[in-house]
Amino acid sequence: MPSPDNKRLRVLLILLALVSFSFIVHYHVTKLPNYTCPVSGEAVDPKRFTEYKGKTIYFCCRVCLGQFERNPEKYEANVSQLN
């Protein structure tokens, strides 16, 4: 019979796996106008975005979002190449 600590660990790991899986499914099912950050080229975080010329643009982090908001013209070519 498994010890209570092993059982708790197993339950915790299963919950962690389920949460991870649901995040992955949500991230890949959600249709975003861009999946790469126009500033860094990294994968975007769906919680970090701004509106630019009528488009919602997503970023990987708050630093890139801030850089874009301070000087959007610098990254305009990258925005036009986004998926």
Biopython code that builds the backbone (N, CA, C, O; Angstrom):
import numpy as np
from Bio.PDB.StructureBuilder import StructureBuilder

atoms = [
    (1, "MET", "N", (0.841, -1.181, 0.000)),
    (1, "MET", "CA", (0.000, 0.000, 0.000)),
    (1, "MET", "C", (0.892, 1.252, 0.000)),
    (1, "MET", "O", (1.810, 1.366, 0.812)),
    (2, "PRO", "N", (0.607, 2.206, -0.937)),
    (2, "PRO", "CA", (1.454, 3.390, -1.021)),
    (2, "PRO", "C", (1.306, 4.268, 0.221)),
    (2, "PRO", "O", (0.237, 4.345, 0.828)),
    (3, "SER", "N", (2.398, 4.921, 0.578)),
    (3, "SER", "CA", (2.360, 5.825, 1.721)),
    (3, "SER", "C", (1.559, 7.074, 1.363)),
    (3, "SER", "O", (1.419, 7.405, 0.186)),
    (4, "PRO", "N", (1.030, 7.773, 2.376)),
    (4, "PRO", "CA", (0.260, 9.000, 2.100)),
    (4, "PRO", "C", (1.073, 10.047, 1.334)),
    (4, "PRO", "O", (0.529, 10.781, 0.509)),
    (5, "ASP", "N", (2.384, 10.113, 1.614)),
    (5, "ASP", "CA", (3.219, 11.088, 0.895)),
    (5, "ASP", "C", (3.319, 10.745, -0.585)),
    (5, "ASP", "O", (3.259, 11.634, -1.434)),
    (6, "ASN", "N", (3.471, 9.457, -0.900)),
    (6, "ASN", "CA", (3.533, 9.039, -2.308)),
    (6, "ASN", "C", (2.211, 9.301, -3.003)),
    (6, "ASN", "O", (2.188, 9.716, -4.161)),
    (7, "LYS", "N", (1.124, 9.066, -2.314)),
    (7, "LYS", "CA", (-0.191, 9.299, -2.907)),
    (7, "LYS", "C", (-0.388, 10.790, -3.186)),
    (7, "LYS", "O", (-0.884, 11.166, -4.248)),
    (8, "ARG", "N", (-0.003, 11.629, -2.241)),
    (8, "ARG", "CA", (-0.116, 13.082, -2.439)),
    (8, "ARG", "C", (0.747, 13.548, -3.609)),
    (8, "ARG", "O", (0.328, 14.376, -4.418)),
    (9, "LEU", "N", (1.941, 13.007, -3.682)),
    (9, "LEU", "CA", (2.846, 13.370, -4.773)),
    (9, "LEU", "C", (2.250, 12.956, -6.116)),
    (9, "LEU", "O", (2.299, 13.721, -7.079)),
    (10, "ARG", "N", (1.696, 11.766, -6.182)),
    (10, "ARG", "CA", (1.069, 11.295, -7.422)),
    (10, "ARG", "C", (-0.101, 12.186, -7.827)),
    (10, "ARG", "O", (-0.239, 12.544, -8.997)),
    (11, "VAL", "N", (-0.943, 12.542, -6.857)),
    (11, "VAL", "CA", (-2.083, 13.422, -7.139)),
    (11, "VAL", "C", (-1.591, 14.781, -7.610)),
    (11, "VAL", "O", (-2.134, 15.339, -8.564)),
    (12, "LEU", "N", (-0.587, 15.311, -6.965)),
    (12, "LEU", "CA", (-0.019, 16.601, -7.353)),
    (12, "LEU", "C", (0.539, 16.556, -8.775)),
    (12, "LEU", "O", (0.319, 17.480, -9.558)),
    (13, "LEU", "N", (1.248, 15.501, -9.105)),
    (13, "LEU", "CA", (1.808, 15.366, -10.454)),
    (13, "LEU", "C", (0.718, 15.241, -11.510)),
    (13, "LEU", "O", (0.835, 15.801, -12.599)),
    (14, "ILE", "N", (-0.338, 14.510, -11.187)),
    (14, "ILE", "CA", (-1.454, 14.378, -12.130)),
    (14, "ILE", "C", (-2.127, 15.729, -12.338)),
    (14, "ILE", "O", (-2.437, 16.096, -13.471)),
    (15, "LEU", "N", (-2.354, 16.470, -11.265)),
    (15, "LEU", "CA", (-2.957, 17.802, -11.397)),
    (15, "LEU", "C", (-2.069, 18.741, -12.201)),
    (15, "LEU", "O", (-2.557, 19.496, -13.042)),
    (16, "LEU", "N", (-0.792, 18.695, -11.948)),
    (16, "LEU", "CA", (0.152, 19.524, -12.703)),
    (16, "LEU", "C", (0.121, 19.169, -14.191)),
    (16, "LEU", "O", (0.140, 20.056, -15.044)),
    (17, "ALA", "N", (0.073, 17.894, -14.493)),
    (17, "ALA", "CA", (0.008, 17.460, -15.892)),
    (17, "ALA", "C", (-1.276, 17.936, -16.552)),
    (17, "ALA", "O", (-1.254, 18.375, -17.702)),
    (18, "LEU", "N", (-2.394, 17.855, -15.841)),
    (18, "LEU", "CA", (-3.677, 18.298, -16.406)),
    (18, "LEU", "C", (-3.691, 19.804, -16.655)),
    (18, "LEU", "O", (-4.177, 20.261, -17.690)),
    (19, "VAL", "N", (-3.167, 20.560, -15.722)),
    (19, "VAL", "CA", (-3.110, 22.014, -15.895)),
    (19, "VAL", "C", (-2.199, 22.362, -17.073)),
    (19, "VAL", "O", (-2.543, 23.214, -17.892)),
    (20, "SER", "N", (-1.058, 21.715, -17.161)),
    (20, "SER", "CA", (-0.131, 21.964, -18.273)),
    (20, "SER", "C", (-0.779, 21.619, -19.601)),
    (20, "SER", "O", (-0.677, 22.379, -20.564)),
    (21, "PHE", "N", (-1.438, 20.485, -19.653)),
    (21, "PHE", "CA", (-2.086, 20.054, -20.890)),
    (21, "PHE", "C", (-3.177, 21.037, -21.303)),
    (21, "PHE", "O", (-3.289, 21.379, -22.480)),
    (22, "SER", "N", (-3.986, 21.497, -20.342)),
    (22, "SER", "CA", (-5.068, 22.417, -20.684)),
    (22, "SER", "C", (-4.512, 23.747, -21.181)),
    (22, "SER", "O", (-5.091, 24.362, -22.077)),
    (23, "PHE", "N", (-3.390, 24.200, -20.606)),
    (23, "PHE", "CA", (-2.774, 25.433, -21.080)),
    (23, "PHE", "C", (-2.272, 25.261, -22.511)),
    (23, "PHE", "O", (-2.473, 26.136, -23.353)),
    (24, "ILE", "N", (-1.624, 24.144, -22.781)),
    (24, "ILE", "CA", (-1.093, 23.889, -24.124)),
    (24, "ILE", "C", (-2.225, 23.835, -25.140)),
    (24, "ILE", "O", (-2.124, 24.424, -26.216)),
    (25, "VAL", "N", (-3.301, 23.131, -24.806)),
    (25, "VAL", "CA", (-4.439, 23.033, -25.722)),
    (25, "VAL", "C", (-5.036, 24.405, -25.952)),
    (25, "VAL", "O", (-5.311, 24.775, -27.094)),
    (26, "HIS", "N", (-5.242, 25.171, -24.882)),
    (26, "HIS", "CA", (-5.820, 26.510, -25.033)),
    (26, "HIS", "C", (-4.913, 27.388, -25.888)),
    (26, "HIS", "O", (-5.395, 28.103, -26.767)),
    (27, "TYR", "N", (-3.628, 27.342, -25.643)),
    (27, "TYR", "CA", (-2.691, 28.184, -26.380)),
    (27, "TYR", "C", (-2.694, 27.853, -27.870)),
    (27, "TYR", "O", (-2.646, 28.753, -28.709)),
    (28, "HIS", "N", (-2.752, 26.562, -28.198)),
    (28, "HIS", "CA", (-2.689, 26.178, -29.605)),
    (28, "HIS", "C", (-4.027, 26.276, -30.311)),
    (28, "HIS", "O", (-4.065, 26.373, -31.538)),
    (29, "VAL", "N", (-5.124, 26.255, -29.573)),
    (29, "VAL", "CA", (-6.439, 26.364, -30.186)),
    (29, "VAL", "C", (-6.812, 27.828, -30.385)),
    (29, "VAL", "O", (-7.522, 28.173, -31.329)),
    (30, "THR", "N", (-6.329, 28.680, -29.494)),
    (30, "THR", "CA", (-6.637, 30.100, -29.584)),
    (30, "THR", "C", (-6.010, 30.673, -30.852)),
    (30, "THR", "O", (-4.810, 30.527, -31.088)),
    (31, "LYS", "N", (-6.828, 31.318, -31.651)),
    (31, "LYS", "CA", (-6.326, 31.938, -32.882)),
    (31, "LYS", "C", (-5.825, 33.341, -32.565)),
    (31, "LYS", "O", (-6.607, 34.229, -32.226)),
    (32, "LEU", "N", (-4.551, 33.526, -32.676)),
    (32, "LEU", "CA", (-3.949, 34.837, -32.478)),
    (32, "LEU", "C", (-3.472, 35.359, -33.828)),
    (32, "LEU", "O", (-3.083, 34.577, -34.696)),
    (33, "PRO", "N", (-3.499, 36.673, -34.006)),
    (33, "PRO", "CA", (-3.007, 37.214, -35.275)),
    (33, "PRO", "C", (-1.502, 37.035, -35.445)),
    (33, "PRO", "O", (-1.003, 37.021, -36.570)),
    (34, "ASN", "N", (-0.780, 36.897, -34.340)),
    (34, "ASN", "CA", (0.652, 36.622, -34.432)),
    (34, "ASN", "C", (1.069, 35.712, -33.279)),
    (34, "ASN", "O", (0.600, 35.850, -32.149)),
    (35, "TYR", "N", (1.950, 34.792, -33.596)),
    (35, "TYR", "CA", (2.461, 33.857, -32.588)),
    (35, "TYR", "C", (3.901, 34.167, -32.211)),
    (35, "TYR", "O", (4.439, 33.568, -31.280)),
    (36, "THR", "N", (4.525, 35.088, -32.916)),
    (36, "THR", "CA", (5.885, 35.503, -32.592)),
    (36, "THR", "C", (5.897, 36.996, -32.290)),
    (36, "THR", "O", (5.189, 37.780, -32.922)),
    (37, "CYS", "N", (6.697, 37.364, -31.336)),
    (37, "CYS", "CA", (6.808, 38.749, -30.896)),
    (37, "CYS", "C", (7.506, 39.580, -31.980)),
    (37, "CYS", "O", (8.565, 39.182, -32.466)),
    (38, "PRO", "N", (6.932, 40.726, -32.369)),
    (38, "PRO", "CA", (7.574, 41.547, -33.402)),
    (38, "PRO", "C", (8.857, 42.229, -32.934)),
    (38, "PRO", "O", (9.617, 42.749, -33.751)),
    (39, "VAL", "N", (9.100, 42.229, -31.629)),
    (39, "VAL", "CA", (10.310, 42.865, -31.099)),
    (39, "VAL", "C", (11.439, 41.846, -30.968)),
    (39, "VAL", "O", (12.556, 42.095, -31.424)),
    (40, "SER", "N", (11.151, 40.694, -30.344)),
    (40, "SER", "CA", (12.217, 39.722, -30.056)),
    (40, "SER", "C", (12.199, 38.489, -30.951)),
    (40, "SER", "O", (13.219, 37.817, -31.104)),
    (41, "GLY", "N", (11.053, 38.190, -31.540)),
    (41, "GLY", "CA", (10.929, 36.977, -32.334)),
    (41, "GLY", "C", (10.582, 35.747, -31.507)),
    (41, "GLY", "O", (10.477, 34.649, -32.053)),
    (42, "GLU", "N", (10.400, 35.911, -30.194)),
    (42, "GLU", "CA", (10.040, 34.800, -29.301)),
    (42, "GLU", "C", (8.548, 34.505, -29.399)),
    (42, "GLU", "O", (7.792, 35.282, -29.983)),
    (43, "ALA", "N", (8.127, 33.385, -28.828)),
    (43, "ALA", "CA", (6.702, 33.033, -28.765)),
    (43, "ALA", "C", (5.969, 34.051, -27.891)),
    (43, "ALA", "O", (6.508, 34.513, -26.885)),
    (44, "VAL", "N", (4.745, 34.397, -28.275)),
    (44, "VAL", "CA", (3.995, 35.435, -27.558)),
    (44, "VAL", "C", (3.283, 34.881, -26.331)),
    (44, "VAL", "O", (3.039, 33.680, -26.209)),
    (45, "ASP", "N", (2.962, 35.794, -25.437)),
    (45, "ASP", "CA", (2.125, 35.537, -24.270)),
    (45, "ASP", "C", (0.772, 36.171, -24.589)),
    (45, "ASP", "O", (0.706, 37.387, -24.774)),
    (46, "PRO", "N", (-0.309, 35.393, -24.660)),
    (46, "PRO", "CA", (-1.619, 35.956, -25.044)),
    (46, "PRO", "C", (-2.130, 37.053, -24.110)),
    (46, "PRO", "O", (-3.088, 37.747, -24.448)),
    (47, "LYS", "N", (-1.512, 37.218, -22.950)),
    (47, "LYS", "CA", (-1.935, 38.270, -22.026)),
    (47, "LYS", "C", (-1.240, 39.600, -22.296)),
    (47, "LYS", "O", (-1.604, 40.611, -21.695)),
    (48, "ARG", "N", (-0.253, 39.624, -23.180)),
    (48, "ARG", "CA", (0.515, 40.841, -23.463)),
    (48, "ARG", "C", (0.223, 41.306, -24.889)),
    (48, "ARG", "O", (0.678, 40.695, -25.856)),
    (49, "PHE", "N", (-0.534, 42.385, -25.008)),
    (49, "PHE", "CA", (-0.898, 42.868, -26.340)),
    (49, "PHE", "C", (-1.184, 44.356, -26.315)),
    (49, "PHE", "O", (-1.355, 44.961, -25.257)),
    (50, "THR", "N", (-1.231, 44.929, -27.509)),
    (50, "THR", "CA", (-1.618, 46.318, -27.690)),
    (50, "THR", "C", (-2.329, 46.434, -29.032)),
    (50, "THR", "O", (-2.252, 45.533, -29.868)),
    (51, "GLU", "N", (-3.005, 47.523, -29.223)),
    (51, "GLU", "CA", (-3.653, 47.814, -30.506)),
    (51, "GLU", "C", (-2.745, 48.737, -31.304)),
    (51, "GLU", "O", (-2.207, 49.709, -30.775)),
    (52, "TYR", "N", (-2.582, 48.424, -32.575)),
    (52, "TYR", "CA", (-1.749, 49.261, -33.442)),
    (52, "TYR", "C", (-2.361, 49.284, -34.826)),
    (52, "TYR", "O", (-2.467, 48.251, -35.488)),
    (53, "LYS", "N", (-2.761, 50.461, -35.258)),
    (53, "LYS", "CA", (-3.375, 50.652, -36.578)),
    (53, "LYS", "C", (-4.517, 49.666, -36.810)),
    (53, "LYS", "O", (-4.625, 49.056, -37.874)),
    (54, "GLY", "N", (-5.361, 49.523, -35.801)),
    (54, "GLY", "CA", (-6.539, 48.669, -35.924)),
    (54, "GLY", "C", (-6.281, 47.182, -35.763)),
    (54, "GLY", "O", (-7.204, 46.379, -35.903)),
    (55, "LYS", "N", (-5.036, 46.797, -35.470)),
    (55, "LYS", "CA", (-4.690, 45.386, -35.278)),
    (55, "LYS", "C", (-4.311, 45.148, -33.822)),
    (55, "LYS", "O", (-3.746, 46.023, -33.167)),
    (56, "THR", "N", (-4.626, 43.960, -33.325)),
    (56, "THR", "CA", (-4.151, 43.550, -32.012)),
    (56, "THR", "C", (-2.827, 42.829, -32.215)),
    (56, "THR", "O", (-2.757, 41.832, -32.934)),
    (57, "ILE", "N", (-1.787, 43.334, -31.585)),
    (57, "ILE", "CA", (-0.448, 42.768, -31.712)),
    (57, "ILE", "C", (-0.050, 42.188, -30.360)),
    (57, "ILE", "O", (-0.154, 42.863, -29.336)),
    (58, "TYR", "N", (0.407, 40.937, -30.358)),
    (58, "TYR", "CA", (0.805, 40.249, -29.133)),
    (58, "TYR", "C", (2.329, 40.236, -28.986)),
    (58, "TYR", "O", (3.067, 40.267, -29.970)),
    (59, "PHE", "N", (2.778, 40.191, -27.723)),
    (59, "PHE", "CA", (4.205, 40.252, -27.402)),
    (59, "PHE", "C", (4.574, 39.150, -26.428)),
    (59, "PHE", "O", (3.708, 38.574, -25.769)),
    (60, "CYS", "N", (5.863, 38.861, -26.339)),
    (60, "CYS", "CA", (6.332, 37.796, -25.451)),
    (60, "CYS", "C", (6.414, 38.245, -23.999)),
    (60, "CYS", "O", (6.270, 37.424, -23.093)),
    (61, "CYS", "N", (6.643, 39.530, -23.761)),
    (61, "CYS", "CA", (6.839, 40.007, -22.384)),
    (61, "CYS", "C", (6.513, 41.496, -22.310)),
    (61, "CYS", "O", (6.314, 42.162, -23.326)),
    (62, "ARG", "N", (6.465, 41.997, -21.076)),
    (62, "ARG", "CA", (6.133, 43.413, -20.891)),
    (62, "ARG", "C", (7.248, 44.334, -21.385)),
    (62, "ARG", "O", (6.988, 45.477, -21.762)),
    (63, "VAL", "N", (8.482, 43.843, -21.383)),
    (63, "VAL", "CA", (9.598, 44.664, -21.864)),
    (63, "VAL", "C", (9.427, 44.940, -23.361)),
    (63, "VAL", "O", (9.557, 46.079, -23.808)),
    (64, "CYS", "N", (9.137, 43.892, -24.126)),
    (64, "CYS", "CA", (8.943, 44.078, -25.573)),
    (64, "CYS", "C", (7.708, 44.926, -25.862)),
    (64, "CYS", "O", (7.718, 45.759, -26.768)),
    (65, "LEU", "N", (6.655, 44.711, -25.096)),
    (65, "LEU", "CA", (5.448, 45.520, -25.253)),
    (65, "LEU", "C", (5.779, 46.992, -25.032)),
    (65, "LEU", "O", (5.346, 47.845, -25.807)),
    (66, "GLY", "N", (6.539, 47.296, -23.990)),
    (66, "GLY", "CA", (6.935, 48.677, -23.708)),
    (66, "GLY", "C", (7.809, 49.267, -24.799)),
    (66, "GLY", "O", (7.640, 50.424, -25.183)),
    (67, "GLN", "N", (8.748, 48.466, -25.299)),
    (67, "GLN", "CA", (9.615, 48.957, -26.380)),
    (67, "GLN", "C", (8.788, 49.284, -27.619)),
    (67, "GLN", "O", (9.020, 50.298, -28.277)),
    (68, "PHE", "N", (7.831, 48.428, -27.929)),
    (68, "PHE", "CA", (6.975, 48.660, -29.096)),
    (68, "PHE", "C", (6.136, 49.919, -28.893)),
    (68, "PHE", "O", (6.026, 50.745, -29.800)),
    (69, "GLU", "N", (5.550, 50.069, -27.718)),
    (69, "GLU", "CA", (4.690, 51.226, -27.468)),
    (69, "GLU", "C", (5.476, 52.535, -27.503)),
    (69, "GLU", "O", (4.928, 53.569, -27.885)),
    (70, "ARG", "N", (6.742, 52.509, -27.113)),
    (70, "ARG", "CA", (7.570, 53.719, -27.160)),
    (70, "ARG", "C", (7.972, 54.094, -28.584)),
    (70, "ARG", "O", (8.126, 55.276, -28.889)),
    (71, "ASN", "N", (8.144, 53.098, -29.463)),
    (71, "ASN", "CA", (8.628, 53.375, -30.814)),
    (71, "ASN", "C", (8.062, 52.347, -31.804)),
    (71, "ASN", "O", (8.812, 51.516, -32.315)),
    (72, "PRO", "N", (6.752, 52.389, -32.083)),
    (72, "PRO", "CA", (6.162, 51.370, -32.952)),
    (72, "PRO", "C", (6.691, 51.405, -34.392)),
    (72, "PRO", "O", (6.714, 50.376, -35.068)),
    (73, "GLU", "N", (7.108, 52.562, -34.852)),
    (73, "GLU", "CA", (7.609, 52.661, -36.230)),
    (73, "GLU", "C", (8.860, 51.803, -36.431)),
    (73, "GLU", "O", (9.096, 51.281, -37.520)),
    (74, "LYS", "N", (9.647, 51.668, -35.379)),
    (74, "LYS", "CA", (10.871, 50.863, -35.466)),
    (74, "LYS", "C", (10.558, 49.401, -35.797)),
    (74, "LYS", "O", (11.355, 48.718, -36.441)),
    (75, "TYR", "N", (9.389, 48.928, -35.349)),
    (75, "TYR", "CA", (9.023, 47.522, -35.519)),
    (75, "TYR", "C", (7.911, 47.316, -36.560)),
    (75, "TYR", "O", (7.401, 46.207, -36.716)),
    (76, "GLU", "N", (7.547, 48.375, -37.258)),
    (76, "GLU", "CA", (6.444, 48.303, -38.221)),
    (76, "GLU", "C", (6.689, 47.254, -39.305)),
    (76, "GLU", "O", (5.759, 46.553, -39.705)),
    (77, "ALA", "N", (7.902, 47.140, -39.773)),
    (77, "ALA", "CA", (8.205, 46.115, -40.790)),
    (77, "ALA", "C", (7.976, 44.712, -40.224)),
    (77, "ALA", "O", (7.486, 43.829, -40.927)),
    (78, "ASN", "N", (8.328, 44.513, -38.969)),
    (78, "ASN", "CA", (8.110, 43.197, -38.338)),
    (78, "ASN", "C", (6.617, 42.910, -38.187)),
    (78, "ASN", "O", (6.189, 41.767, -38.345)),
    (79, "VAL", "N", (5.825, 43.936, -37.885)),
    (79, "VAL", "CA", (4.391, 43.749, -37.726)),
    (79, "VAL", "C", (3.764, 43.340, -39.043)),
    (79, "VAL", "O", (2.884, 42.479, -39.064)),
    (80, "SER", "N", (4.195, 43.935, -40.138)),
    (80, "SER", "CA", (3.606, 43.602, -41.450)),
    (80, "SER", "C", (3.946, 42.187, -41.880)),
    (80, "SER", "O", (3.246, 41.622, -42.721)),
    (81, "GLN", "N", (5.010, 41.590, -41.323)),
    (81, "GLN", "CA", (5.408, 40.221, -41.688)),
    (81, "GLN", "C", (4.750, 39.162, -40.813)),
    (81, "GLN", "O", (4.919, 37.969, -41.065)),
    (82, "LEU", "N", (3.997, 39.575, -39.784)),
    (82, "LEU", "CA", (3.409, 38.615, -38.865)),
    (82, "LEU", "C", (2.334, 37.788, -39.539)),
    (82, "LEU", "O", (1.682, 38.239, -40.481)),
    (83, "ASN", "N", (2.150, 36.538, -39.034)),
    (83, "ASN", "CA", (1.154, 35.625, -39.630)),
    (83, "ASN", "C", (-0.239, 36.151, -39.486)),
    (83, "ASN", "O", (-1.190, 35.508, -39.930)),
]
sb = StructureBuilder()
sb.init_structure("model")
sb.init_model(0)
sb.init_chain("A")
sb.init_seg("    ")
for serial, (resi, resn, name, xyz) in enumerate(atoms, 1):
    if name == "N":
        sb.init_residue(resn, " ", resi, " ")
    sb.init_atom(name, np.array(xyz, "f"), 0.0, 1.0, " ", f" {name:<3s}", serial, name[0])
structure = sb.get_structure()
